[in-house]
């Protein structure tokens, strides 16, 4: 399986309702990744418990492979 990460966007959400959201680890809510999987573009969404805030490209590919194996 050939996976190439094209785009990764971090999503934030303030845990306290009504307060402004900041781009900090405490407000990390998940990640959206667009990847090329065997020549086809696919979008993946991961919640904060599925993918940590600090992650490199190799770790992203490993998590995507796990998600594809579950399908």
Secondary structure, 3 states (H helix, E strand, C coil): CCEEEEEEEEEECCCCCCCCCCCCHHHEEEEEEEEEECCEEEEEEEECCCCCCCCCHHHHHHHHHHHHHHC
